[in-house]
Amino acid sequence: MANIHPIGKICTPFDEKFGIPRQASLLSKVQSHIIIYPDYSDINAFRGLIDYSHIWLIFGFHQVPQSDFKPLIRPPRLGGNQKLGVFASRSPFRPNQLGMSVVQLHSVKHAQNGITLNISGADVVNQTPLYDIKPYIPYADSIADAVAGVAPDAPEPLQVMVECHSKALQIGITSHQLTQISLILQSDPRPAYQNQPDRIYVVRLFGCDWHFSIMDNVCHVTDVQQD
C-alpha cells in the first residue's frame, strides 16, 4: 500500500469539530489559509493555479480516532437516528480518514518562508493536514442533473442575528475575527437534530469558548471565555 504524506496544513478559525458547517458552501465567506510545507514550496508547482476561482482540497480527518471499519453511520441530515452506509455519506469516520472540499482561492503568495494560499469556505478543523490540491473545473465537476440521495436540496439557511457579547472586545478579539465569528454563528452550528431554545452551547473559535443559545431565530452570545 502506498504511503501518502501531507503537503501542507489548513489553518482555520475552528479549534474543534463542533461549529464546523456540514458543508463548506454554508460558510463561503469565512476566511482561512493554507501553509505549504518546504518540500513542496516550489512556486512552479503552483503555476497557473490562481487562474482558477475554486480548488479541491484533499485532506485528512486527523482528529478522528482510528477504529475498526464500521459500514453504517448516523448522518446528521437524517436526524442522527437513521443509519446509512458509510460510502453513501460524507462522514469523517471512514476507512482511510480522507476528506475533500471545494473552497474559493483568493491568492497564492510566495515569500522567503514558503508558499501560502488564502482561501474561504474551508470546513475543517484548524491544522488539518492537506494531502493534495486540484483545480475545480465547472464543466467537469458540476453536473446539473445529478441525483443526491438523502440530500437532494441544500438546507435552508437560518436568518440568525448575532448579539455579540461586549466581553469579546475586552479580551482582544479583533473586529475582523468578530465578523468571522458572526458568520459562523449565523450558520447555526448546532447539530441538525437539536433545537432546544433554553440550552447553552459552546463553540471554540480563535482560542476562545463562545457560549450561545438560539431562540426565535436570534443567536444570543451569553459569554466569551479565554484560556
C-alpha positions in Angstrom: 0.0 0.0 0.0 1.4 3.4 -1.0 2.1 5.9 1.8 0.8 9.5 1.5 2.3 12.5 3.1 0.8 15.9 3.8 2.0 18.7 1.5 0.8 21.4 4.0 -1.7 22.3 6.6 -5.1 24.1 6.5 -5.4 26.9 9.1 -9.0 27.8 10.0 -10.9 29.5 12.9 -12.2 26.1 14.0 -10.4 24.8 17.1 -12.6 21.7 17.3 -15.2 19.8 15.3 -18.2 21.4 16.9 -19.1 24.6 15.0 -17.8 23.5 11.6 -20.6 23.7 9.0 -21.8 20.4 7.5 -20.8 21.6 4.0 -18.2 24.2 3.1 -20.6 26.2 0.9 -22.6 27.1 4.0 -19.7 29.4 5.2 -18.3 30.6 1.9 -17.2 33.9 3.4 -15.2 32.6 6.3 -11.5 33.1 5.6 -8.7 30.6 6.1 -5.3 29.9 4.7 -3.0 27.0 3.7 0.6 26.8 4.6 2.6 24.6 2.2 5.5 22.6 3.7 9.1 23.4 2.5 9.4 20.2 0.4 6.5 21.3 -1.8 7.2 25.1 -1.8 8.4 25.2 -5.4 6.4 28.0 -6.9 6.5 26.2 -10.3 4.1 23.6 -8.7 1.5 26.3 -8.4 2.0 28.0 -11.8 -1.5 28.7 -13.3 -3.4 27.8 -10.1 -4.5 31.4 -9.5 -6.4 31.3 -12.8 -9.0 29.1 -11.1 -11.5 30.6 -8.7 -12.0 27.4 -6.7 -9.9 24.4 -5.8 -10.5 20.9 -4.4 -8.7 20.1 -1.1 -7.9 16.5 -0.3 -7.3 16.3 3.5 -7.2 14.0 6.5 -9.6 13.8 9.4 -6.7 13.9 11.8 -8.8 14.3 15.0 -11.0 11.3 14.2 -9.7 8.3 16.3 -8.6 5.2 14.5 -11.2 2.4 14.9 -12.3 -0.8 13.2 -14.3 -0.4 10.0 -17.9 0.4 10.6 -20.2 0.0 7.5 -23.0 2.1 8.9 -23.1 5.7 10.3 -25.8 8.1 11.6 -25.7 11.2 9.4 -26.9 14.5 11.0 -29.0 15.2 7.9 -31.2 12.2 8.9 -31.6 13.4 12.4 -28.8 11.3 13.9 -31.1 8.3 14.4 -31.3 6.6 11.0 -28.3 4.6 9.6 -26.7 4.9 6.2 -23.8 3.2 4.5 -20.5 4.9 5.1 -19.8 5.1 1.4 -23.2 6.8 0.8 -22.2 9.6 3.2 -19.6 12.2 3.9 -19.0 11.1 7.4 -15.4 11.6 8.7 -15.5 8.1 10.1 -14.0 6.4 7.0 -11.6 3.6 6.3 -8.8 5.9 5.3 -9.9 9.1 7.0 -9.7 11.2 3.8 -12.0 14.1 3.0 -12.4 16.5 0.2 -13.9 20.0 -0.1 -14.2 22.8 -2.6 -13.0 26.2 -1.4 -12.6 29.6 -3.1 -9.0 30.6 -3.9 -8.1 34.2 -3.3 -4.4 34.4 -3.7 -1.1 32.4 -3.9 1.6 34.1 -2.0 5.3 33.2 -2.4 7.8 34.5 0.2 11.1 33.5 1.7 9.4 31.5 4.3 7.3 29.5 1.8 4.0 29.5 0.0 0.6 30.5 1.5 -2.8 30.1 -0.2 -5.6 32.4 1.0 -8.9 30.7 0.8 -12.5 30.9 2.0 -15.2 28.3 2.7 -13.0 25.7 4.4 -15.0 23.3 6.6 -12.1 21.6 8.5 -10.5 21.8 11.9 -7.5 24.1 12.4 -4.2 22.5 11.5 -5.8 19.8 9.3 -3.2 18.0 7.1 -3.5 18.7 3.4 -2.6 15.9 1.0 -3.4 17.3 -2.4 -4.8 20.3 -4.3 -6.7 20.1 -7.6 -8.4 22.8 -9.6 -12.2 22.9 -9.6 -13.4 22.8 -13.2 -17.1 23.8 -13.6 -18.0 21.8 -16.7 -16.5 18.6 -15.3 -17.2 19.0 -11.6 -20.7 20.4 -11.7 -23.4 18.1 -13.1 -26.8 19.8 -13.3 -29.0 16.7 -13.3 -27.1 14.7 -10.7 -29.2 12.9 -8.1 -28.2 13.4 -4.4 -29.8 10.6 -2.5 -30.8 11.7 1.0 -29.6 15.2 0.4 -31.4 16.3 -2.7 -31.7 20.0 -1.7 -29.4 22.5 0.1 -30.5 23.2 3.7 -32.4 26.4 4.2 -30.0 29.0 5.8 -31.2 30.4 9.1 -31.6 34.2 9.3 -29.8 34.4 12.6 -28.9 37.7 14.2 -25.9 37.6 16.4 -25.8 39.7 19.5 -22.1 39.7 20.3 -21.0 39.9 24.0 -19.0 43.0 24.8 -16.5 40.9 26.6 -15.2 39.8 23.3 -13.7 43.2 22.7 -12.2 43.3 26.2 -10.2 40.1 25.7 -8.6 41.3 22.4 -10.9 39.8 19.7 -10.4 41.9 16.6 -13.2 43.3 14.5 -12.2 41.0 11.7 -12.4 38.0 13.9 -15.8 39.2 15.2 -17.0 39.3 11.6 -15.8 35.7 11.0 -17.4 34.5 14.3 -20.7 36.2 13.4 -20.7 34.3 10.0 -20.1 31.0 11.8 -22.8 31.5 14.4 -25.2 32.7 11.7 -24.9 29.3 10.0 -26.3 27.7 13.3 -23.6 25.3 14.3 -25.8 23.2 16.5 -26.3 19.5 15.5 -29.1 19.2 12.9 -31.3 17.2 15.2 -31.1 19.6 18.2 -33.4 22.5 18.6 -33.5 23.4 22.3 -34.0 27.2 22.8 -33.1 27.0 26.5 -29.8 25.1 26.0 -26.4 26.9 26.1 -24.0 25.6 23.5 -20.2 26.2 23.5 -18.2 26.6 20.3 -14.4 27.1 20.4 -13.2 29.7 17.9 -10.0 31.8 17.8 -8.8 30.3 21.0 -11.9 31.3 23.0 -15.1 29.5 24.1 -18.2 31.2 22.8 -21.3 30.4 24.9 -24.5 30.9 22.9 -28.2 30.0 22.6 -30.6 30.3 19.7 -34.2 31.4 20.3 -36.7 32.8 17.9 -34.1 32.8 15.1 -31.7 35.0 17.2 -28.3 33.9 18.3 -27.5 35.2 21.8 -23.8 35.1 22.8 -24.0 34.9 26.6 -20.3 34.7 27.5 -16.8 34.5 26.0 -14.1 32.7 27.9 -10.4 32.8 27.1 -7.9 30.2 28.4 
